[in-house]
């Protein structure tokens, strides 16, 4: 009778330990798949003030400008995000007019890394068929960054 009681007690312990392990595995999977889900950080160029600006006329449209671009890397993950050195291309009408170098760095968890880079843009590479003349006369130049 004593052996039967010991066997039942060992069986209860084994079932308890197996149930605990299964619970821990389910809890870890939930944590990894739902809470720790990796999201790509968001890179943004914030508003900036132009330091120098030289523009042409509507007849011979051109621009040269320089500014300090505030780049923001927003990391929404629960862990740090390391990124290599890269560049931000500034385009006008699909044509690259300037580039900014971003140094290798790290954005801490749930934070925004702020980087200020100096940028010089020039319209020398634009084709003569662009709408630059009309935009210069209106006072607004549409730039894109990537």
C-alpha positions in Angstrom: 0.0 0.0 0.0 2.9 2.3 0.8 4.4 1.8 -2.7 1.0 2.6 -4.3 0.8 5.9 -2.4 4.3 6.9 -3.4 3.6 6.2 -7.0 0.4 8.3 -6.9 2.3 11.1 -5.2 5.1 11.0 -7.9 2.4 11.0 -10.6 0.7 14.1 -9.1 4.1 15.9 -9.0 4.9 14.9 -12.6 1.6 16.1 -13.8 2.0 19.4 -11.8 5.5 20.0 -13.2 4.4 19.2 -16.8 1.4 21.6 -16.4 3.8 24.3 -15.1 6.2 23.9 -18.0 3.4 24.0 -20.5 2.0 27.2 -18.8 5.5 28.8 -19.0 5.9 27.9 -22.7 2.5 29.4 -23.6 3.3 32.5 -21.5 6.7 32.9 -23.2 5.2 32.4 -26.7 2.5 35.0 -26.0 5.1 37.4 -24.7 7.4 37.0 -27.7 4.6 37.0 -30.4 2.5 39.8 -29.0 4.4 42.0 -26.7 7.9 41.7 -28.2 6.8 41.9 -31.8 9.4 43.7 -33.9 8.3 46.8 -35.7 10.5 48.8 -38.1 11.6 52.1 -36.7 10.2 55.3 -38.3 12.7 57.7 -40.0 11.5 61.3 -40.4 12.9 64.6 -41.5 11.4 67.3 -39.3 10.8 70.9 -40.1 14.0 72.9 -40.7 15.2 76.4 -41.2 17.1 77.3 -44.3 20.5 78.7 -43.6 21.4 79.9 -47.1 19.2 80.1 -50.2 20.1 81.3 -53.7 17.4 81.2 -56.4 17.3 82.1 -60.0 14.5 83.7 -62.0 11.5 82.1 -63.7 13.4 82.5 -67.1 16.5 80.7 -65.7 15.3 78.7 -62.7 17.8 77.3 -60.3 18.3 77.0 -56.5 21.2 76.3 -54.1 20.4 76.0 -50.4 21.9 74.6 -47.2 20.2 73.8 -44.0 20.6 71.6 -40.9 18.1 68.7 -41.3 16.7 67.3 -38.0 16.5 63.6 -38.7 14.4 61.6 -36.2 14.6 57.8 -35.7 11.6 56.7 -33.6 12.1 53.2 -32.1 8.7 51.7 -30.9 10.3 48.4 -30.0 11.0 47.1 -26.5 14.7 46.7 -27.3 17.4 48.9 -28.8 17.6 49.3 -32.6 21.1 49.6 -34.1 21.5 50.9 -37.6 24.5 51.3 -39.9 25.7 54.4 -41.6 23.3 55.4 -44.3 22.2 58.4 -46.4 19.1 60.4 -46.9 18.4 61.5 -50.5 16.6 64.7 -51.2 14.8 64.8 -54.6 12.9 67.3 -56.6 10.5 65.9 -59.2 12.2 62.4 -58.9 15.7 63.8 -59.5 18.3 63.8 -56.7 19.3 67.3 -55.7 21.2 66.5 -52.5 22.2 63.9 -50.0 22.9 63.8 -46.2 25.1 61.2 -44.5 23.7 59.6 -41.4 26.3 58.1 -39.0 26.1 54.6 -37.5 24.2 54.8 -34.2 21.6 53.2 -31.9 18.1 54.2 -30.9 17.2 53.1 -27.4 14.1 51.2 -26.6 10.8 53.2 -26.8 12.6 56.4 -27.6 13.4 58.8 -30.5 17.0 59.4 -31.6 17.6 62.9 -32.8 20.3 63.6 -35.4 21.1 66.9 -37.0 22.9 66.7 -40.3 24.0 69.5 -42.6 22.6 69.3 -46.1 23.4 71.2 -49.3 21.0 71.1 -52.2 21.5 72.2 -55.8 19.3 72.2 -58.8 22.2 71.7 -61.3 21.1 68.2 -62.2 17.5 69.0 -63.0 16.3 68.8 -66.6 15.2 72.1 -68.2 11.7 70.8 -68.5 10.9 70.8 -64.8 8.3 73.0 -63.1 11.0 74.7 -61.1 10.4 78.2 -62.6 6.7 78.2 -61.6 7.4 76.9 -58.1 10.2 79.5 -57.5 7.8 82.3 -58.5 5.2 80.9 -56.1 7.8 80.7 -53.3 7.3 77.0 -52.6 9.7 74.3 -53.6 8.4 70.7 -53.2 11.2 68.4 -52.0 11.0 64.7 -51.1 13.4 62.7 -48.9 14.1 59.0 -48.8 
